[in-house]
């Protein structure tokens, strides 16, 4: 049995476990082209008025209850009531992490912080041997984040995204590789 979704913090962020009541805040930001264009084509576009509610209620929370997924809202520690994005982990083949961040908060390192703490949960708490993340090859921000985290491309192909059929890359990092990268920052005490 896997652990439930914990609340996580970083130096600037609060990651709160997703709740049904978060749907309205998600709806405010999510239905923007800048947010959805590189997401899987399963995301409806134009985004429906009840899209976030349906997704949280019908997809996310049931998967969390089954112990197959972990979802967090991303919030600033300085404004913990405001949702600025979300990040998720999934026990799906070749699709273990997904995220989005509202445009006003992009380019400030917030997603790197969120990924770092969520990746720790993946490899330490969930004891997963590998993380694989698919992404549109043209999603340069996401690609840079994966490069900085030590991930590498293991497969190229094409897939359907909200913005159409695009070249896709599958990025990977093993638990062993992740642990080697963490070694300088992990303190070992007796």
C-alpha positions in Angstrom: 0.0 0.0 0.0 1.4 3.4 -1.0 1.3 6.4 1.3 -1.4 9.0 0.9 -0.7 12.4 -0.6 1.2 14.5 2.0 1.5 18.2 2.2 4.9 19.3 0.9 6.9 22.5 1.2 9.9 24.1 -0.5 11.7 27.3 0.3 8.9 29.3 -1.5 6.1 26.9 -2.1 3.3 25.0 -0.4 2.1 21.9 -2.2 -1.3 20.9 -0.8 -3.0 17.6 -1.6 -5.7 18.2 -4.2 -9.3 18.6 -2.9 -12.6 18.9 -4.7 -12.9 22.5 -3.4 -9.8 23.4 -5.4 -11.6 23.0 -8.8 -12.8 26.6 -8.9 -9.3 28.0 -8.4 -7.9 25.6 -11.0 -10.5 26.6 -13.5 -9.4 30.3 -13.2 -6.0 29.6 -14.6 -6.1 26.3 -16.4 -8.2 27.2 -19.4 -5.5 29.4 -21.0 -3.8 28.4 -24.2 -0.3 29.0 -22.7 -1.2 26.4 -20.0 -2.8 23.7 -22.1 -1.2 23.8 -25.6 1.5 21.2 -24.7 -0.8 19.0 -22.7 -2.1 15.6 -23.9 -5.0 15.9 -26.4 -7.3 14.3 -23.7 -7.6 17.8 -22.3 -10.7 19.3 -24.1 -10.2 22.5 -26.0 -11.8 25.0 -25.7 -11.8 24.2 -22.0 -15.3 23.7 -20.7 -16.7 25.8 -17.9 -16.8 22.7 -15.7 -13.6 21.1 -16.9 -11.6 21.4 -13.7 -14.5 20.2 -11.6 -15.0 17.1 -13.8 -11.3 16.4 -13.9 -10.8 16.6 -10.2 -14.0 14.8 -9.3 -14.0 12.1 -12.0 -10.3 11.5 -12.7 -7.9 12.7 -10.0 -9.7 12.0 -6.7 -10.8 8.4 -7.7 -7.2 7.6 -8.8 -5.9 9.0 -5.5 -8.4 6.8 -3.6 -7.1 3.8 -5.6 -3.5 4.6 -4.6 -2.5 5.1 -8.3 -1.9 8.9 -8.4 -0.9 11.8 -6.1 -2.0 15.3 -6.9 -1.1 18.6 -5.4 -2.0 22.2 -5.9 0.9 24.6 -6.0 0.7 27.7 -3.9 3.2 30.4 -2.8 4.1 30.3 0.9 3.6 34.0 0.9 0.0 33.5 -0.4 -1.1 30.0 0.6 -4.8 30.5 -0.4 -4.0 31.2 -4.0 -3.6 28.2 -6.4 -1.0 29.0 -9.1 -0.6 25.5 -10.6 -0.6 21.8 -9.9 1.7 18.8 -10.1 0.9 15.1 -10.1 2.5 11.7 -9.9 1.0 8.7 -11.7 1.8 5.0 -11.7 1.3 4.9 -15.4 3.8 3.3 -17.8 5.9 6.0 -19.4 3.9 8.8 -17.7 4.9 9.4 -14.1 4.8 13.2 -13.6 2.7 16.0 -15.0 2.4 19.7 -14.1 1.2 23.1 -15.1 1.8 26.6 -13.9 -0.2 29.7 -14.6 1.7 32.1 -17.0 2.1 34.9 -14.4 4.3 32.6 -12.3 6.3 30.9 -15.1 10.1 31.5 -15.5 10.7 32.1 -11.8 12.0 28.6 -10.8 8.8 27.6 -9.0 8.3 24.5 -11.1 11.9 23.4 -10.5 11.2 23.6 -6.7 7.9 21.7 -7.0 9.5 19.0 -9.1 12.4 18.5 -6.7 10.2 17.9 -3.7 7.7 15.7 -5.6 10.6 13.7 -7.2 11.9 13.1 -3.7 8.4 11.7 -2.7 8.5 9.5 -5.9 11.9 8.0 -5.2 12.0 7.9 -1.4 8.5 7.5 -0.1 7.0 5.6 -3.1 10.3 3.8 -3.7 9.9 3.9 -7.5 12.9 2.6 -9.5 12.5 5.1 -12.4 10.6 8.2 -13.5 9.5 8.7 -17.0 8.0 11.9 -18.3 6.6 12.4 -21.9 6.6 15.9 -23.3 6.3 17.8 -26.6 9.7 18.3 -28.0 8.8 22.0 -28.6 8.0 22.6 -24.9 11.4 24.2 -24.2 10.6 25.2 -20.6 9.7 21.7 -19.6 12.7 20.3 -21.5 15.1 22.6 -19.7 13.6 21.6 -16.4 14.2 17.9 -17.2 17.8 18.6 -18.3 18.5 20.5 -15.1 17.1 17.5 -13.1 19.5 15.1 -14.8 16.9 13.4 -17.0 17.7 12.2 -20.5 15.7 11.4 -23.6 15.2 7.7 -24.1 12.7 7.7 -27.0 11.3 10.0 -29.6 8.1 9.8 -31.5 4.9 11.8 -32.1 1.8 12.2 -30.0 -1.4 14.2 -30.0 -1.5 17.4 -27.9 -4.1 20.1 -27.4 -2.1 22.1 -30.1 -2.1 19.2 -32.5 0.2 16.3 -33.5 3.7 17.1 -32.4 7.1 15.5 -32.0 7.4 13.9 -28.6 10.2 12.9 -26.3 10.2 10.5 -23.4 12.5 11.6 -20.6 13.8 9.4 -17.9 15.9 9.3 -14.7 16.5 6.2 -12.6 16.3 6.1 -8.9 20.0 5.3 -8.8 20.8 8.3 -11.0 18.5 10.6 -8.9 20.2 9.4 -5.6 23.7 10.1 -7.0 22.6 13.7 -7.9 21.1 14.1 -4.4 24.2 12.8 -2.5 25.9 16.2 -2.0 22.7 17.6 -0.5 21.6 14.7 1.6 23.0 14.8 5.1 23.6 11.5 6.8 23.6 11.4 10.6 24.1 8.7 13.2 
